[in-house]
Amino acid sequence: MTAPRRHRAPAVLALAVALCSFAAGCGDSSSRGGFDAQPATPSPSCLPHQQQAPDTRYTGGTKSDPMSVLTMMRFYTANGTKAYCDGRPATATDRAWTELYRALGGDPSHVAGTG
């Protein structure tokens, strides 16, 4: 019997962290662009609109950067239901990120408008 998807996600993420310790290039993607996880604000009161669509650091399968993926997943798990700082709805780029979060096993109730 196969475990429900939500139970596999933590194991996949733990494996990604372990693999990252052996891989070159793992690290915070904010220094290279990509997902804005607001690293200077650990508990933001609102969400910034994402400026760039997910790239291969997040969508590249085995070539993805595990730490970039984990940073994005952690951010949405903790903050995904907060309103956008400008009060406007999600953009197409924002929706691309939340769709990726869900596709990677993120709980839909952790992102606005999907739970």
Summary of the structure (lengths in Angstrom):
residues: 115
radius of gyration: 14.0
end to end distance: 26.1
largest distance: 45.7
contacts: 302
relative contact order: 0.18
helix: 49%
strand: 2%
